Amino acid sequence: MNWHIDIANWQTIGLIIDYSIKIIAIGFVPEGRRPSSSTAWLLAILLLPFVGLPLFLLMGSPYINRRRHKVQLEALAEIHEKQDSIPDFPPHAKINDELESMIRLNRTLTGLPAVTGINHGLLPEYEASIMRMAHAVDEAQHYVHVEIYIVAWDDTTDVFFRALERAVQRGVKVRLLFDQVGSWKYPGYRKLGKRLSAIGVEWYLMLPLQPWRWRFRRPDLRNHRKMLIIDGKLGFMGSQNMIDSSYLLKGNIEAGRHWKDVMVELSGPVVSAMDVVFAVDWYLESEELLDSAERPPNPQLPEHNKSDVNVLQLVPSGPGYTTEPNLRLFNSIIHHAKERLVMCSPYFIPDESMMEAVTSACYRGVEVELYVSEKGDQFMVSHAQSSYYQALLEAGVKIYRYAAPTVLHSKYVLADPEREAGGGAVGAMGSSNMDMRSFGLNYEVTLLMARGNLIDQLTQLTEEYKQSSTVLTLDEWNQRGIVRRYVDNIMRLTSALQ
């Protein structure tokens, strides 16, 4: 009899705890979150409270830890102070009112003005891009700063690491940052640190999970930036990681799957902005303040063709920014489009504001093109992405799917690229996908192009991508089965868990 009473008591206590969790969650989870994120977390907690609640406590906070947030705020204040005397954009640049407003928005959110920079060309071929960066490192005289999400020392990237080794041997200071969680699943990771130390590279993991060293953080945060800076004069940035294009995984090799990326090589004042972003990230991991004397305050533009001089603005973003600068930048460009909008992203999972911006562009007569992979490399992300295709196709978006097994990993957006740059054409490229993870969980860096020939080169690259892609029609998409629809919609819910 007592045994039955004890069971009843425990059942009552369990119900009280269960409903208490649910009632508290309903009142606190929505605070400071977009509706889709709140709905997804509440669904997880209400359906499985003893699983959903621990996950929410571990990953549900929209903020990074206190120290990182404080450093980010201090860095932002210092950037505003030091850049205060610099105008929003170069006085000689012809920028219309809409672009001027966009530049002012970015500066308010990040502190960085638009400056000039020389475009030395896009690097759309994977191995050739790594080779070019290695050659640039061989020209370094003072320092090399590398910040890349995924790093692996393999047969393809060996040429780059040997260039770093030679740089160290001739007295160049080489600093390297790479993301721990982003890199640890690839072959050679366990020995990577020792190999880097052996050649004299000073390196740190970005956002490390090291509880034994009292280094705690949310496990779902990533530093997704990809930059190479040489002597504060030459810079590379874009979408490419420092790893073989197959990512060295057995499944990719068997399927013949390779990643297709694009980097851009730049010089001029914009490289100083890249160095500022690197310096903040280096301090976050090493607690070392880099000597500002290493970085030229305003490197002069060398003699070059006028068409190669671009007006550029670096837009860093990430958990340290509470205003989501990259999302606001992309939405501003989308709203700016009058005739044509090009979006290229391997992971296109828009939030409500971006989805409305894209479909609104269609409804006002803009020709909207979305370039994605025919077959994604991640099951959950791929299904979450395709859950948006129905609404996009019905609004009039032309979806171009790059032929499998290649993964189209380039990330950029162009608005009215056929118009004169500065008078209407505008674009952005960098490390940021157009998905909720990049907006809220990843540290990203994006380059706004307000004037110059970089927009033209990306437009030409788009035509090359188009030739290797097939158009997805609404009729074809409506033929998908009910199981596919069901899985897509479930994965769509999980994409908002942040």
Secondary structure by P-SEA (a helix, b strand, c coil): caaaaaaaaaaaaaaaaaaaaaaaaaacccccccaaaaaaaaaaaaaccccaaaaaaacccccccaaaaaaaaaaaaaaaaaacccccccccccccaaaaaaaaaaaaaccccbbbbbcccccccaaaaaaaaaaaaaacccbbbbbbccccccccaaaaaaaaaaaaaabbbbbbbbbcccccccccccaaaaaaaaaccccccccccccccccccccccccccccccccccccccccccccccccccaaaaaacbbbbbbbbbbbcaaaaaaaaaaaaaaaaaccccccccccccbbbbcccccccccbbbbbbbccccccaaaaaaaaaaaaacccbbbbbcccccccaaaaaaaaaaaaaccbbbbbbbcccccaaaaaaaacaaaaaaaabbbbbbccccccccccccccccccccccccccccccccccccccccccbbbbbbcccaaaaaaaaaaaaaaaabbbbcaaaaaaccaaaaaaaaaaaaaaacc
